Amino acid sequence: MIDKATIDKIFETADIVDVVSDYVTLKRRGVNYIGLCPFHNEKTPSFTVSPAKNICKCFGCGKGGNPVNFIMELENLSYFEALKFLAKKYHIEIEEKELTPEEIQKRNERESLMAVTEWIQQHFTSNLLNHVEGKAIGMSYFLHRGFREDIIKKFQLGYAIDKRDEYTQEAQKKGYKLDYLEKTGLTIVKENNYVIDRFHGRAIFPIHSISGKVIAFGGRAIKKDEQVKYQNSPESDIYHKSQVLYGVYFAKNAIIREKKCYIVEGYADVISMVQAGVENIVAPCGTALTTDQIRLLRRILPSVDTDRNEENKNVTMLYDGDSAGIHAALKNGKLLLEEGLNVKVVVLPPEDDPDTFAQKNNASDVIAYLNEHETDYILFKTTHFLEECRHDPIKKAQLISDIANTIAVIPDLIKRSVYVKECSRILETDEKIFYAQIDKVRSAKLEQEIEKIKNPTASTPSFLSKEKEVAPFAGDSQTTTPTADEQKERQPEASGCFYEEEKNIIQFVVRYGEKVMCEVENENKTDDEETGKEEEDEPSFTNLSVIKYVEKQLANDGLTLSDPTFRQMMDEAIEQMDNTSGFKAERYFIYHENPTISKAASDLVAEPYQLSKIHNKTKKLETDGNRLFELVPRVVMDFKFKVISHKIKELQDKLKTPMGNDELIAIMTELQTLQKVNRALASHLGEIVYLPNSRF
């Protein structure tokens, strides 16, 4: 772990303008800078950088934050990886806290394994470019495949010399331990320490992690008599093939930019398509497509946008036109749908795979073909099998059941209803039949979900946990809670009924939390020892900060914030205000070690809170900081008003159900009290408040 002092130094040193300028062309506009957002396509700049606050924000897609948040999003790095990224940029030495011997050993071993794979990659690439055998055999092979030299260098392709232990011996001479060579799978150690290079006489395809580290290799046979066409690195501490996608490091920015990803089957497919201009493309690493790989894609796709913006989560499977390719597409499509992605299919001509197709055609023709032949996955599946079963009732019944089972895994209710309507029309079947089968499938999965809760060791499909809170249509009654990932990338609808009101409160806590809002008089009374009467001293006053005011107001009514991030921020603000001298809320939260909190704080700082324009016509607008005594009570009352209104609605709904007289009287009494309080709050609130779409 990186120690606190080093983290603070990174935050103090990293300049948001400098960091963003590495990726975005910025132009000064007033006190800020503006440029085209790197996270989505736009023609009019909406990405704003504030040097004063050291934050950035796109007012189109909402992405941004402090320098660490920006790097996390753009490079798709973890919090600590982003810290190390910036530390390297600014030449800051990482000082990590003292680790246990076990942690040190594990960390050192992982770093050693990564060092080995990095050196081996450089060795393979050097062989390809400089060694006589590498140039004559390896480079000739790649050029014969139609790969340009710039693409060969981009993907760091290489060649393994055709000798039994060539790179094993060379690595040991360079000081790399045989133990690490064996653990990465690069070297096979047999009895009596007899060693063999796993790769020899093969064209090498390095496999990169999402952050660009070389973690494994794929070796393509060049000799015609080789029995094994492809040989891949085995599983290791740094490589889990079911969790890695080939080409993802090179594709991630294009995927974010295009809001779409193509999936192919092989290494050469990826490289040829990139060479043809399709950069947002990946492939599994010698395995069938897995759920972990799909979830990796889902994180890369612009998931920071609201889940309702489904057009931002598109995956197109690009497969061979033969029966095997179509079978793979049909199998993988269901897995992709289950993870909430929009899935399409492009089937190539029967004689082609993506590699040969890209080599045969120029870039514009390839892209045109993809655009013209892209078909929705479920509709493709429906029409593909329709002809062969049109006159066979048994096969048609099986097809209807299969299509209904596929639709059932889609998390979104509205999407399911649209597919039911369209597929029932194509298959000339009543929609009720589809709904009945979908209900049957989802009910069975729901029972498994309940069983999993009772028995945690039971395996349960994941798609039920991603249900969106949308009004159900006929035949669908299941509702579930958001997943942890959805809560992490929460939206207002996913954070309770009071998100906007809570957001307004936390906005003042972050921006002005430690500032004095008003003075309150202390109760200074003493007892006269002789008479026993209370005597009043001279009045004294205590400064009341925004944080303490909000704390007191919420505590008086027994209220807490429902949004988990806002609740944690409020709790920490109270704790820091009580225990930390010179506490500055804005700085504390913008540079918080939890990236979710720092991102939320950056967004809140970027959105000023103002009274309505109607109010501003009659009263000169002052800065928020000069009007805390007016504005903070207003947002707290807004929150209370919304909470009480929600409670009133619950009680009114409860009155519609049968109940005894005692319960009825109790509810009516409580309802009258709440309505009286709400009327009082409404009269105090008076004016409307709003959050303008302004820039800092």
Wavefront OBJ file of the C-alpha trace (Angstrom):
o trace
v 0.000 0.000 0.000
v 1.131 3.548 -0.727
v 1.537 5.567 2.444
v -0.578 8.650 3.134
v 2.324 11.091 2.813
v 3.123 9.861 -0.689
v -0.534 9.988 -1.754
v -0.744 13.565 -0.504
v 2.396 14.453 -2.427
v 0.967 12.981 -5.637
v -2.259 14.958 -5.243
v -0.351 18.159 -4.477
v 1.946 17.735 -7.475
v -0.464 16.470 -10.145
v -1.765 19.459 -12.105
v -5.107 18.809 -13.782
v -4.299 20.979 -16.816
v -0.986 19.195 -17.311
v -2.536 15.733 -16.898
v -5.499 16.355 -19.194
v -3.314 18.054 -21.822
v -1.612 14.724 -22.465
v -4.912 13.514 -23.923
v -6.967 16.593 -24.849
v -6.145 19.792 -26.742
v -7.201 22.543 -24.354
v -7.998 26.191 -25.014
v -8.220 28.847 -22.334
v -11.673 30.262 -21.705
v -11.681 32.779 -18.888
v -10.184 31.241 -15.763
v -10.771 27.700 -17.075
v -9.788 25.562 -20.069
v -12.090 23.770 -22.481
v -11.674 20.969 -25.004
v -13.392 18.036 -26.719
v -14.302 15.299 -24.244
v -12.023 12.229 -24.509
v -14.811 9.964 -23.221
v -17.439 10.527 -25.909
v -17.756 11.907 -29.419
v -18.702 15.570 -29.612
v -18.279 18.458 -32.040
v -18.799 21.296 -29.567
v -16.367 21.286 -26.607
v -18.050 20.563 -23.286
v -15.064 19.203 -21.347
v -14.002 21.888 -18.862
v -10.847 21.978 -16.743
v -10.588 24.178 -13.659
v -6.983 24.900 -12.586
v -8.199 26.642 -9.430
v -10.092 23.592 -8.190
v -7.729 21.085 -9.876
v -10.669 19.185 -11.329
v -12.218 18.527 -14.725
v -15.754 17.729 -15.828
v -17.574 16.969 -19.051
v -20.964 18.658 -19.003
v -22.081 16.316 -21.756
v -21.423 12.831 -20.360
v -20.624 13.777 -16.748
v -17.171 12.204 -16.510
v -14.322 13.956 -14.773
v -12.938 14.542 -11.304
v -9.482 15.152 -9.901
v -6.312 14.027 -11.751
v -6.523 10.532 -10.252
v -10.195 10.127 -11.236
v -9.381 11.280 -14.772
v -6.552 8.776 -15.195
v -8.653 5.981 -13.671
v -11.410 6.601 -16.193
v -9.300 7.174 -19.279
v -6.679 4.488 -18.694
v -9.144 2.157 -16.948
v -6.814 1.763 -13.964
v -7.503 1.028 -10.331
v -7.077 3.775 -7.750
v -3.581 2.680 -6.732
v -2.532 2.015 -10.328
v -3.589 5.575 -11.196
v -1.584 6.928 -8.256
v 1.487 5.047 -9.469
v 0.853 6.289 -13.020
v 0.927 9.911 -11.831
v 3.848 9.270 -9.502
v 5.850 8.024 -12.473
v 4.813 11.036 -14.563
v 6.012 13.466 -11.880
v 9.031 11.400 -10.788
v 7.688 10.874 -7.286
v 9.218 7.948 -5.464
v 6.544 5.630 -4.145
v 6.926 5.000 -0.439
v 4.657 2.208 0.653
v 3.688 1.362 4.213
v 5.327 -1.565 5.941
v 3.856 -4.828 4.750
v 3.775 -8.212 6.393
v 6.432 -10.709 5.277
v 3.739 -12.643 3.410
v 2.519 -9.492 1.612
v 6.069 -8.513 0.711
v 6.795 -11.974 -0.659
v 3.604 -12.035 -2.711
v 4.164 -8.526 -4.067
v 7.812 -9.165 -4.879
v 6.993 -12.438 -6.600
v 4.288 -10.852 -8.738
v 6.613 -8.017 -9.711
v 9.331 -10.544 -10.519
v 6.969 -12.505 -12.755
v 6.000 -9.303 -14.566
v 9.657 -8.386 -14.964
v 10.348 -11.792 -16.522
v 7.496 -11.521 -19.043
v 8.509 -7.973 -19.952
v 12.099 -9.031 -20.632
v 10.996 -12.084 -22.616
v 8.729 -9.920 -24.777
v 11.612 -7.566 -25.539
v 13.775 -10.599 -26.323
v 11.188 -12.036 -28.735
v 10.750 -8.656 -30.447
v 14.512 -8.229 -30.752
v 14.737 -11.677 -32.320
v 12.121 -10.691 -34.891
v 13.755 -7.395 -35.827
v 17.454 -8.159 -35.438
v 18.215 -11.895 -35.400
v 19.017 -13.587 -38.711
v 16.592 -16.452 -38.059
v 13.952 -14.071 -36.737
v 14.055 -11.849 -39.801
v 14.220 -14.730 -42.258
v 11.444 -16.831 -40.709
v 9.447 -14.797 -38.186
v 9.278 -11.474 -40.039
v 8.686 -13.236 -43.349
v 5.747 -15.073 -41.779
v 4.121 -11.889 -40.476
v 4.648 -10.018 -43.734
v 3.233 -12.967 -45.635
v 0.142 -12.751 -43.393
v -0.220 -9.181 -44.647
v 0.727 -7.406 -41.406
v 2.369 -4.005 -41.885
v 5.577 -3.278 -39.989
v 3.956 -0.496 -37.957
v 1.224 -2.910 -36.817
v 3.831 -5.553 -35.986
v 5.615 -3.049 -33.754
v 2.384 -1.765 -32.208
v 1.347 -5.229 -31.002
v 4.981 -6.030 -30.041
v 4.983 -9.225 -32.074
v 8.056 -11.412 -31.851
v 9.769 -14.656 -32.697
v 11.104 -17.515 -30.546
v 14.383 -18.970 -31.834
v 14.076 -22.639 -32.811
v 16.335 -24.030 -30.066
v 15.470 -26.149 -27.039
v 16.394 -23.675 -24.286
v 17.531 -20.504 -26.055
v 15.689 -17.850 -24.058
v 15.770 -19.791 -20.775
v 19.566 -19.783 -20.801
v 19.710 -16.154 -21.919
v 17.289 -15.050 -19.214
v 19.297 -16.776 -16.504
v 22.445 -15.071 -17.747
v 20.592 -11.752 -17.318
v 19.818 -12.646 -13.703
v 16.224 -13.892 -14.007
v 15.549 -16.887 -11.779
v 14.558 -20.218 -13.259
v 11.820 -20.436 -10.614
v 10.070 -17.376 -12.073
v 10.528 -18.584 -15.640
v 8.799 -21.793 -14.612
v 5.988 -20.043 -12.723
v 5.123 -17.901 -15.735
v 5.001 -21.056 -17.838
v 7.708 -19.798 -20.168
v 10.047 -22.623 -19.208
v 9.176 -26.262 -18.642
v 11.398 -27.896 -16.011
v 11.605 -31.682 -16.088
v 13.504 -34.236 -14.044
v 17.138 -33.498 -13.218
v 16.512 -29.789 -13.996
v 16.192 -30.540 -17.695
v 14.696 -27.334 -19.122
v 12.784 -26.678 -22.324
v 11.532 -23.388 -23.751
v 7.759 -23.581 -24.059
v 7.993 -21.529 -27.257
v 10.585 -22.272 -29.935
v 10.425 -21.788 -33.671
v 7.114 -19.930 -33.302
v 5.679 -16.524 -34.155
v 4.902 -14.811 -30.849
v 1.819 -12.777 -29.927
v 2.294 -11.069 -26.533
v -0.844 -10.827 -24.402
v -1.243 -7.542 -22.507
v -3.221 -6.669 -19.424
v -5.645 -3.783 -19.629
v -2.908 -1.468 -18.300
v -0.442 -2.602 -20.981
v 1.686 -5.052 -19.000
v 2.791 -8.190 -20.852
v 1.386 -11.110 -18.840
v 1.452 -14.054 -21.259
v 2.140 -15.169 -24.824
v 0.556 -17.017 -27.694
v 2.836 -18.910 -30.053
v 1.799 -19.678 -33.648
v 3.423 -22.605 -35.369
v 5.264 -21.682 -38.575
v 6.465 -25.130 -39.628
v 3.856 -27.117 -41.531
v 4.625 -30.344 -39.652
v 3.861 -28.875 -36.213
v 1.037 -30.824 -34.578
v -0.065 -27.950 -32.315
v -1.041 -24.849 -34.306
v -1.262 -22.469 -31.317
v 0.508 -22.833 -28.015
v -0.402 -20.457 -25.193
v 1.037 -19.572 -21.802
v -0.554 -21.608 -18.993
v -2.390 -20.059 -16.046
v -0.140 -18.252 -13.572
v -0.307 -15.746 -10.741
v -0.314 -12.925 -13.285
v -2.350 -14.537 -16.076
v -5.872 -15.927 -15.884
v -6.968 -16.442 -19.452
v -10.686 -16.444 -18.631
v -10.325 -12.864 -17.335
v -8.236 -11.396 -20.165
v -9.107 -10.245 -23.681
v -6.485 -10.109 -26.387
v -5.984 -6.586 -27.710
v -7.940 -4.896 -24.910
v -5.065 -2.565 -24.009
v -4.887 -1.248 -27.572
v -8.670 -1.160 -28.005
v -9.913 0.415 -24.767
v -9.781 4.075 -25.813
v -11.449 3.303 -29.144
v -14.139 1.290 -27.336
v -14.844 4.240 -25.044
v -14.850 6.650 -27.966
v -17.057 4.536 -30.238
v -19.275 3.215 -27.398
v -18.979 -0.161 -29.042
v -16.744 -3.231 -29.183
v -16.275 -5.916 -31.816
v -15.448 -9.457 -30.690
v -13.569 -11.911 -32.904
v -12.011 -15.303 -32.229
v -8.261 -15.078 -32.815
v -5.131 -12.957 -32.459
v -4.677 -12.531 -36.216
v -8.330 -11.496 -36.556
v -7.747 -8.629 -34.113
v -4.531 -7.461 -35.761
v -5.868 -7.546 -39.328
v -9.032 -5.688 -38.372
v -7.035 -3.012 -36.521
v -4.887 -2.660 -39.613
v -8.104 -2.166 -41.603
v -9.141 0.683 -39.297
v -11.373 -1.165 -36.807
v -9.557 -0.363 -33.554
v -12.323 -1.182 -31.054
v -11.883 -4.943 -31.323
v -10.811 -7.769 -28.970
v -10.684 -11.570 -28.809
v -10.714 -14.227 -26.070
v -7.310 -15.686 -25.238
v -7.620 -19.230 -26.513
v -10.907 -19.876 -24.679
v -14.595 -19.574 -25.317
v -15.950 -16.182 -24.282
v -16.398 -16.082 -20.488
v -18.538 -14.047 -18.101
v -15.416 -12.461 -16.572
v -14.270 -11.290 -19.999
v -17.705 -9.832 -20.723
v -17.702 -7.976 -17.412
v -14.289 -6.567 -18.261
v -15.792 -5.216 -21.483
v -18.774 -3.869 -19.595
v -16.451 -1.827 -17.371
v -14.645 -0.382 -20.397
v -17.793 0.570 -22.266
v -19.091 4.008 -21.203
v -20.791 2.637 -18.108
v -20.511 5.954 -16.298
v -23.492 7.069 -18.348
v -26.890 6.186 -16.954
v -27.997 2.623 -17.421
v -30.915 4.012 -19.398
v -28.455 5.135 -22.094
v -28.312 1.601 -23.456
v -26.963 2.813 -26.803
v -23.610 3.232 -25.058
v -23.140 -0.482 -24.351
v -22.883 -2.140 -27.727
v -21.085 -5.357 -28.610
v -20.961 -6.843 -32.091
v -19.796 -10.410 -32.636
v -17.833 -10.774 -35.836
v -17.545 -14.421 -36.834
v -16.759 -16.689 -39.750
v -19.626 -17.365 -42.135
v -19.389 -21.158 -41.727
v -21.583 -23.198 -39.387
v -18.954 -23.246 -36.626
v -18.733 -19.456 -36.617
v -22.502 -19.070 -36.491
v -22.707 -21.607 -33.652
v -20.113 -19.634 -31.647
v -22.038 -16.406 -32.219
v -25.291 -17.957 -31.056
v -23.672 -19.348 -27.912
v -21.824 -16.177 -26.897
v -24.701 -13.818 -27.621
v -26.770 -15.118 -24.733
v -23.904 -14.527 -22.282
v -23.534 -10.951 -23.510
v -27.265 -10.283 -23.205
v -27.228 -11.588 -19.648
v -24.717 -8.894 -18.718
v -27.017 -6.145 -19.980
v -25.222 -5.384 -23.256
v -26.760 -4.638 -26.646
v -25.693 -7.521 -28.861
v -25.417 -7.630 -32.628
v -23.932 -10.066 -35.130
v -22.027 -9.672 -38.376
v -21.672 -12.868 -40.406
v -18.898 -12.784 -42.993
v -18.989 -14.572 -46.361
v -18.652 -18.380 -45.910
v -15.117 -18.460 -47.316
v -13.790 -15.759 -44.986
v -12.798 -15.176 -41.395
v -12.129 -11.642 -40.033
v -8.414 -11.965 -40.814
v -8.788 -12.961 -44.473
v -11.714 -10.600 -44.996
v -9.704 -7.633 -43.727
v -6.736 -8.613 -45.896
v -8.901 -8.879 -49.035
v -10.624 -5.514 -48.675
v -9.558 -1.947 -48.087
v -10.434 -0.162 -44.858
v -13.477 1.715 -46.175
v -14.971 -1.475 -47.650
v -14.462 -3.372 -44.380
v -16.187 -0.695 -42.311
v -18.988 -0.355 -44.861
v -19.601 -4.125 -44.786
v -19.748 -4.161 -40.987
v -22.243 -1.316 -40.921
v -24.450 -2.788 -43.634
v -24.516 -6.387 -42.369
v -24.871 -5.775 -38.645
v -27.973 -7.569 -37.321
v -29.573 -7.671 -33.902
v -28.565 -10.922 -32.195
v -32.036 -12.133 -31.158
v -33.581 -11.259 -34.519
v -30.664 -12.975 -36.276
v -31.173 -16.081 -34.179
v -34.919 -16.036 -34.818
v -34.734 -15.625 -38.591
v -31.721 -17.953 -38.983
v -33.674 -20.994 -37.759
v -37.107 -19.949 -38.975
v -36.919 -21.377 -42.488
v -35.873 -24.862 -41.436
v -38.728 -25.158 -38.938
v -41.473 -23.209 -40.699
v -43.298 -26.396 -41.746
v -42.288 -28.509 -38.750
v -44.493 -27.755 -35.704
v -42.188 -29.577 -33.273
v -39.099 -27.671 -34.367
v -41.031 -24.416 -34.371
v -42.198 -25.030 -30.798
v -38.584 -25.690 -29.797
v -37.469 -22.482 -31.508
v -40.148 -20.421 -29.715
v -39.045 -21.907 -26.391
v -35.383 -21.227 -27.170
v -36.034 -17.600 -28.186
v -38.160 -17.038 -25.065
v -35.393 -18.498 -22.891
v -32.907 -16.133 -24.533
v -35.128 -13.089 -24.013
v -35.585 -14.116 -20.372
v -31.935 -13.406 -19.508
v -32.198 -9.735 -20.549
v -32.105 -7.638 -17.348
v -34.210 -4.765 -18.663
v -37.998 -5.148 -18.635
v -38.671 -2.750 -21.488
v -36.149 -4.458 -23.755
v -37.782 -7.811 -23.064
v -41.204 -6.441 -23.984
v -39.906 -5.053 -27.286
v -38.255 -8.354 -28.206
v -41.388 -10.301 -27.284
v -43.497 -8.130 -29.572
v -41.075 -8.401 -32.500
v -40.319 -12.136 -32.177
v -43.973 -13.069 -31.726
v -44.698 -11.247 -34.993
v -41.880 -13.023 -36.868
v -42.797 -16.459 -35.482
v -46.560 -15.797 -35.799
v -47.104 -16.640 -32.143
v -49.243 -15.029 -29.438
v -47.229 -12.757 -27.134
v -48.815 -14.453 -24.131
v -46.975 -17.658 -25.028
v -43.659 -15.831 -24.819
v -44.570 -14.133 -21.550
v -45.627 -17.430 -20.012
v -42.325 -19.096 -20.912
v -40.282 -16.072 -19.804
v -42.113 -16.011 -16.463
v -41.452 -19.710 -16.052
v -37.720 -19.288 -16.685
v -37.316 -16.228 -14.475
v -39.378 -17.768 -11.673
v -37.102 -20.798 -11.697
v -34.055 -18.526 -11.552
v -35.635 -16.525 -8.759
v -36.114 -19.698 -6.752
v -32.437 -20.454 -7.278
v -31.608 -16.941 -6.092
v -33.625 -17.474 -2.923
v -31.951 -20.837 -2.410
v -28.565 -19.168 -2.795
v -29.439 -16.760 0.020
v -30.374 -19.706 2.200
v -27.387 -21.726 1.026
v -24.461 -19.461 -0.007
v -22.559 -22.368 -1.551
v -25.238 -22.878 -4.181
v -24.458 -21.520 -7.649
v -26.891 -18.990 -9.048
v -27.127 -17.191 -12.396
v -26.377 -13.516 -12.148
v -28.873 -11.883 -14.466
v -31.702 -11.613 -11.918
v -29.659 -9.295 -9.725
v -29.410 -6.699 -12.482
v -33.133 -5.997 -12.855
v -33.877 -2.349 -13.402
v -36.604 -0.665 -11.394
v -39.007 -0.140 -14.287
v -42.756 -0.629 -14.120
v -43.437 -4.257 -15.130
v -45.458 -5.164 -18.155
v -48.021 -7.949 -18.383
v -46.693 -11.312 -17.373
v -43.628 -10.049 -15.510
v -43.710 -9.547 -11.749
v -40.089 -9.972 -10.647
v -38.236 -7.097 -9.011
v -34.749 -7.219 -7.550
v -32.169 -4.895 -6.060
v -29.258 -3.320 -7.957
v -25.912 -5.129 -8.047
v -22.792 -3.846 -6.296
v -21.418 -2.612 -9.632
v -24.617 -0.690 -10.321
v -24.491 0.877 -6.858
v -20.895 1.886 -7.483
v -21.886 3.626 -10.701
v -25.119 4.774 -9.125
v -27.645 7.055 -10.680
v -30.231 9.213 -8.915
v -32.980 6.635 -9.457
v -30.817 3.968 -7.825
v -30.100 5.951 -4.677
v -33.493 6.299 -3.008
v -36.331 8.799 -3.366
v -34.379 11.759 -1.995
v -31.249 11.765 -4.143
v -31.501 15.358 -5.381
v -32.324 16.745 -1.918
v -29.469 14.806 -0.305
v -27.140 15.898 -3.091
v -27.976 19.559 -2.386
v -27.165 19.107 1.307
v -23.852 17.353 0.632
v -22.951 19.997 -1.929
v -22.935 22.642 0.805
v -21.130 20.287 3.189
v -18.348 19.751 0.635
v -18.054 23.366 -0.501
v -18.587 25.212 2.785
v -18.706 22.553 5.499
v -16.247 24.163 7.906
v -17.485 27.728 7.339
v -19.466 29.534 10.036
v -23.104 29.742 9.080
v -24.353 31.610 12.143
v -23.853 32.118 15.856
v -26.024 30.386 18.466
v -26.509 31.535 22.023
v -25.308 29.213 24.756
v -27.550 28.364 27.671
v -25.422 29.920 30.436
v -27.381 29.433 33.646
v -26.041 28.779 37.164
v -27.734 27.929 40.451
v -27.525 30.364 43.399
v -26.235 28.215 46.241
v -28.216 30.109 48.925
v -31.584 30.620 47.209
v -31.474 27.659 44.837
v -32.712 29.935 42.037
v -31.230 29.964 38.563
v -29.248 33.020 37.639
v -28.435 34.019 34.075
v -24.863 34.975 33.181
v -23.940 37.349 30.381
v -24.986 35.687 27.092
v -22.230 33.872 25.184
v -22.276 32.611 21.630
v -20.857 29.648 19.703
v -20.041 29.646 16.006
v -22.152 27.070 14.164
v -20.571 25.602 11.021
v -22.513 24.243 8.075
v -21.562 20.688 9.042
v -22.674 21.073 12.655
v -25.926 22.754 11.591
v -26.796 19.922 9.202
v -25.805 17.335 11.817
v -28.037 18.957 14.437
v -30.998 19.342 12.079
v -30.887 15.744 10.935
v -30.391 14.430 14.480
v -33.330 16.456 15.825
v -35.703 14.617 13.486
v -33.919 11.269 13.561
v -33.060 11.465 9.871
v -30.130 9.969 7.959
v -29.160 10.223 4.311
v -30.243 7.219 2.269
v -27.576 7.408 -0.444
v -24.622 5.336 0.864
v -21.941 7.612 -0.596
v -23.577 10.782 0.718
v -24.146 9.142 4.101
v -20.470 8.201 4.369
v -19.442 11.720 3.356
v -21.718 13.233 6.027
v -20.399 10.876 8.712
v -16.794 11.643 7.823
v -17.463 15.383 7.686
v -18.840 15.285 11.247
v -15.915 13.198 12.476
v -13.288 15.386 10.797
v -14.951 18.583 12.034
v -14.843 17.271 15.598
v -11.321 15.881 15.548
v -9.224 17.661 12.897
v -7.834 21.140 13.404
v -7.995 23.303 10.271
v -10.302 20.848 8.486
v -11.175 21.958 4.915
v -14.088 19.932 3.589
v -13.601 20.635 -0.130
v -9.971 19.588 -0.183
v -10.601 16.596 2.081
v -13.310 15.133 -0.156
v -11.858 16.009 -3.583
v -8.646 14.200 -2.625
v -10.363 11.386 -0.740
v -8.743 7.976 -0.997
v -12.082 6.456 -2.035
v -12.374 7.321 -5.763
v -16.182 7.150 -5.635
v -16.211 9.870 -2.978
v -13.572 12.027 -4.680
v -15.479 11.806 -7.975
v -18.751 12.728 -6.258
v -17.085 15.675 -4.511
v -15.555 16.936 -7.761
v -18.958 16.831 -9.438
v -20.571 18.702 -6.556
v -17.909 21.404 -6.580
v -18.444 21.841 -10.329
v -22.180 22.584 -9.946
v -22.982 25.876 -8.142
v -26.253 26.103 -6.232
v -28.370 29.182 -6.867
v -31.840 30.557 -6.205
v -34.303 30.681 -9.058
v -34.165 33.338 -11.756
v -37.526 34.677 -10.564
v -36.005 35.405 -7.174
v -32.904 36.929 -8.727
v -34.947 39.562 -10.573
v -35.849 41.245 -7.300
v -32.743 40.547 -5.264
v -29.120 40.989 -6.207
v -27.419 37.617 -6.495
v -24.590 37.180 -4.063
v -22.171 34.274 -3.843
v -23.406 31.153 -2.112
v -20.735 31.534 0.545
v -22.205 34.872 1.650
v -25.715 33.444 1.922
v -25.181 30.233 3.879
v -27.631 31.282 6.583
v -30.317 31.478 3.913
v -29.421 28.599 1.610
v -28.354 25.787 3.961
v -31.596 25.805 6.008
v -33.474 25.856 2.702
v -31.867 22.664 1.369
v -32.322 20.927 4.723
v -36.004 21.886 4.718
v -36.283 20.658 1.131
v -35.009 17.285 2.288
v -37.374 17.161 5.272
v -40.301 18.191 3.067
v -39.550 15.364 0.621
v -39.145 12.789 3.414
v -42.426 13.790 5.055
v -44.238 13.870 1.692
v -42.993 10.355 1.017
v -44.197 9.209 4.437
v -47.610 10.804 3.848
v -47.912 8.942 0.551
v -47.056 5.654 2.288
v -49.725 6.231 4.952
v -52.312 7.204 2.344
v -51.589 4.003 0.442
v -51.854 2.027 3.672
v -55.331 3.454 4.295
v -56.488 1.698 1.136
v -55.928 -1.708 2.773
v -58.324 -3.339 5.296
v -57.466 -2.664 8.976
v -58.967 -2.420 12.432
v -60.392 0.771 13.970
v -57.481 1.291 16.385
v -54.925 1.067 13.591
v -57.050 3.324 11.388
v -57.283 6.012 14.090
v -53.512 5.829 14.727
v -52.708 6.260 11.039
v -55.185 9.112 10.634
v -53.712 10.917 13.661
v -50.145 10.499 12.356
v -51.233 11.592 8.894
v -52.827 14.798 10.216
v -49.663 15.632 12.164
v -47.415 15.071 9.164
v -49.667 17.104 6.874
v -49.565 19.992 9.347
v -45.762 19.868 9.457
v -45.571 19.701 5.677
v -47.801 22.753 5.270
v -45.536 24.666 7.632
v -42.437 23.602 5.700
v -44.080 24.519 2.399
v -44.868 28.024 3.632
v -41.257 28.472 4.792
v -39.781 27.217 1.534
v -41.834 29.558 -0.628
v -39.484 30.013 -3.574
v -38.334 27.362 -5.993
v -34.676 26.375 -6.100
v -32.771 24.929 -9.000
v -29.344 23.702 -10.096
v -28.279 25.499 -13.283
v -26.195 23.800 -15.961
v -23.245 26.104 -15.415
v -19.530 25.506 -15.622
v -17.790 25.864 -12.296
l 1 2 3 4 5 6 7 8 9 10 11 12 13 14 15 16 17 18 19 20 21 22 23 24 25 26 27 28 29 30 31 32 33 34 35 36 37 38 39 40 41 42 43 44 45 46 47 48 49 50 51 52 53 54 55 56 57 58 59 60 61 62 63 64 65 66 67 68 69 70 71 72 73 74 75 76 77 78 79 80 81 82 83 84 85 86 87 88 89 90 91 92 93 94 95 96 97 98 99 100 101 102 103 104 105 106 107 108 109 110 111 112 113 114 115 116 117 118 119 120 121 122 123 124 125 126 127 128 129 130 131 132 133 134 135 136 137 138 139 140 141 142 143 144 145 146 147 148 149 150 151 152 153 154 155 156 157 158 159 160 161 162 163 164 165 166 167 168 169 170 171 172 173 174 175 176 177 178 179 180 181 182 183 184 185 186 187 188 189 190 191 192 193 194 195 196 197 198 199 200 201 202 203 204 205 206 207 208 209 210 211 212 213 214 215 216 217 218 219 220 221 222 223 224 225 226 227 228 229 230 231 232 233 234 235 236 237 238 239 240 241 242 243 244 245 246 247 248 249 250 251 252 253 254 255 256 257 258 259 260 261 262 263 264 265 266 267 268 269 270 271 272 273 274 275 276 277 278 279 280 281 282 283 284 285 286 287 288 289 290 291 292 293 294 295 296 297 298 299 300 301 302 303 304 305 306 307 308 309 310 311 312 313 314 315 316 317 318 319 320 321 322 323 324 325 326 327 328 329 330 331 332 333 334 335 336 337 338 339 340 341 342 343 344 345 346 347 348 349 350 351 352 353 354 355 356 357 358 359 360 361 362 363 364 365 366 367 368 369 370 371 372 373 374 375 376 377 378 379 380 381 382 383 384 385 386 387 388 389 390 391 392 393 394 395 396 397 398 399 400 401 402 403 404 405 406 407 408 409 410 411 412 413 414 415 416 417 418 419 420 421 422 423 424 425 426 427 428 429 430 431 432 433 434 435 436 437 438 439 440 441 442 443 444 445 446 447 448 449 450 451 452 453 454 455 456 457 458 459 460 461 462 463 464 465 466 467 468 469 470 471 472 473 474 475 476 477 478 479 480 481 482 483 484 485 486 487 488 489 490 491 492 493 494 495 496 497 498 499 500 501 502 503 504 505 506 507 508 509 510 511 512 513 514 515 516 517 518 519 520 521 522 523 524 525 526 527 528 529 530 531 532 533 534 535 536 537 538 539 540 541 542 543 544 545 546 547 548 549 550 551 552 553 554 555 556 557 558 559 560 561 562 563 564 565 566 567 568 569 570 571 572 573 574 575 576 577 578 579 580 581 582 583 584 585 586 587 588 589 590 591 592 593 594 595 596 597 598 599 600 601 602 603 604 605 606 607 608 609 610 611 612 613 614 615 616 617 618 619 620 621 622 623 624 625 626 627 628 629 630 631 632 633 634 635 636 637 638 639 640 641 642 643 644 645 646 647 648 649 650 651 652 653 654 655 656 657 658 659 660 661 662 663 664 665 666 667 668 669 670 671 672 673 674 675 676 677 678 679 680 681 682 683 684 685 686 687 688 689 690 691 692 693 694 695 696
